[in-house]
Amino acid sequence: MPTTPSAAFHSSRESPAPVTDLPSPTHHYSLGQRCRSLYHELGYRLSERVRWSRRPYHEVPVERLTDLASWQTALIDRLQARYEIRFESRYGQHTSLANYAYLDLLDQAWTSTGRTIPRSGLVTDVGCANFWYARTLHRFFRPATLTGVDVEGFRLYPTGYSRYDAAAGYIADLPHTSFAIANYCERNEQVDVITAWFPFVTPAPVLAWRLPLTVFSPERLFARIARNLAPGGTFVMVNQGTEEAAIAADYCRRVGLHSQGEWMHPRPLRPRPHPPVASWWTA
Ligand SMILES: C[S@@+](CC[C@H](N)C(=O)[O-])C[C@H]1O[C@@H](n2cnc3c(N)ncnc32)[C@H](O)[C@@H]1O
């Protein structure tokens, strides 16, 4: 019998950080950026203090996807057959399509580079938001455990549910899966696979996500990823476009990660302003 998954509160205080990480250099921000950061800091701190939670939130399934081009339908049919999955029987149109897009990226990135998928290991996703794509990672890696970690746990949605409630819904029937609220820079673990979808490597997206710049520390984040990766493990990163991928790759190299390759999606299922770039790294 699979164990019952849970959205667990893991305070960052449960895994204190020894002081061996790279020091965090001072980033220089404009006055406007600092004002916005302060404003977001208030909201962020308040939500983490209140810890608003109602109950697990489950999307209303759309059942049938609409408004797709024929190439999108063909791609989704192929993913459904290959991974025996139908996101639309669980989620609305937007989340279903977004899951197919992430699954397609993993599928094509791995198959076109001839890699072996690291299966049955311990998998952590860094910066998982409400972990709306947990099912995709679960189906692709078939992990022994899957943990989504995000520094912000209680962002409140217009529906009256919090990010925590949404995460609890998304992982509700996934075995050995949990959602941890923690700053990954302070997390101690040894895992076989670490994934990061669109990690912050420049300050502007942090503010666009309504987060304070105090959570922006790519030096510490990548150092911790390198440290938490088990020997022989794989770090899989996805960035927006080649420019961002180059900045992120620089951080990886600076913390001693070794590149195993890079792959840019030629035709993402959901059009994006910049094509997603996947890359693989070892410690
Ligand atoms: C650009 S969003 C990407 C969200 C998600 N990976 C996706 O693809 O939809 C970056 C996420 O990383 C989280 N984050 C940023 N710094 C973090 C940290 N130090 N530890 C954990 N999560 C972090 C943010 O809260 C945000 O949810």
The ligand as a MOL file (V3000), in Angstrom:
LIG
                    3D

  0  0  0     0  0            999 V3000
M  V30 BEGIN CTAB
M  V30 COUNTS 27 29 0 0 0
M  V30 BEGIN ATOM
M  V30 1 C 10.0020 31.6860 -11.0530 0
M  V30 2 S 9.2340 30.8180 -9.7610 0 CHG=1
M  V30 3 C 9.1000 29.1710 -10.4780 0
M  V30 4 C 8.0430 28.3440 -9.8210 0
M  V30 5 C 7.9440 26.9100 -10.3380 0
M  V30 6 N 9.2270 26.2390 -10.3340 0
M  V30 7 C 7.2980 26.8260 -11.7160 0
M  V30 8 O 7.9510 26.3590 -12.6570 0
M  V30 9 O 6.1260 27.2350 -11.8400 0 CHG=-1
M  V30 10 C 10.4960 30.5960 -8.5580 0
M  V30 11 C 10.0070 29.9700 -7.2700 0
M  V30 12 O 11.1450 29.7610 -6.4220 0
M  V30 13 C 10.8050 30.0540 -5.0850 0
M  V30 14 N 12.0570 30.3490 -4.3710 0
M  V30 15 C 12.8710 31.4150 -4.5630 0
M  V30 16 N 13.9410 31.3410 -3.7480 0
M  V30 17 C 13.8010 30.2020 -3.0290 0
M  V30 18 C 14.5720 29.5740 -2.0270 0
M  V30 19 N 15.6930 30.1250 -1.5820 0
M  V30 20 N 14.1390 28.3960 -1.5010 0
M  V30 21 C 12.9900 27.8370 -1.9380 0
M  V30 22 N 12.2070 28.3980 -2.8830 0
M  V30 23 C 12.6060 29.5490 -3.4370 0
M  V30 24 C 9.8320 31.2140 -5.1900 0
M  V30 25 O 9.0210 31.3550 -4.0550 0
M  V30 26 C 9.0430 30.8350 -6.4490 0
M  V30 27 O 7.9150 30.0670 -6.1210 0
M  V30 END ATOM
M  V30 BEGIN BOND
M  V30 1 1 1 2
M  V30 2 1 2 3
M  V30 3 1 2 10
M  V30 4 1 3 4
M  V30 5 1 4 5
M  V30 6 1 5 6
M  V30 7 1 5 7
M  V30 8 2 7 8
M  V30 9 1 7 9
M  V30 10 1 10 11
M  V30 11 1 11 12
M  V30 12 1 11 26
M  V30 13 1 12 13
M  V30 14 1 13 14
M  V30 15 1 13 24
M  V30 16 1 14 15
M  V30 17 1 14 23
M  V30 18 2 15 16
M  V30 19 1 16 17
M  V30 20 1 17 18
M  V30 21 2 17 23
M  V30 22 1 18 19
M  V30 23 2 18 20
M  V30 24 1 20 21
M  V30 25 2 21 22
M  V30 26 1 22 23
M  V30 27 1 24 25
M  V30 28 1 24 26
M  V30 29 1 26 27
M  V30 END BOND
M  V30 END CTAB
M  END
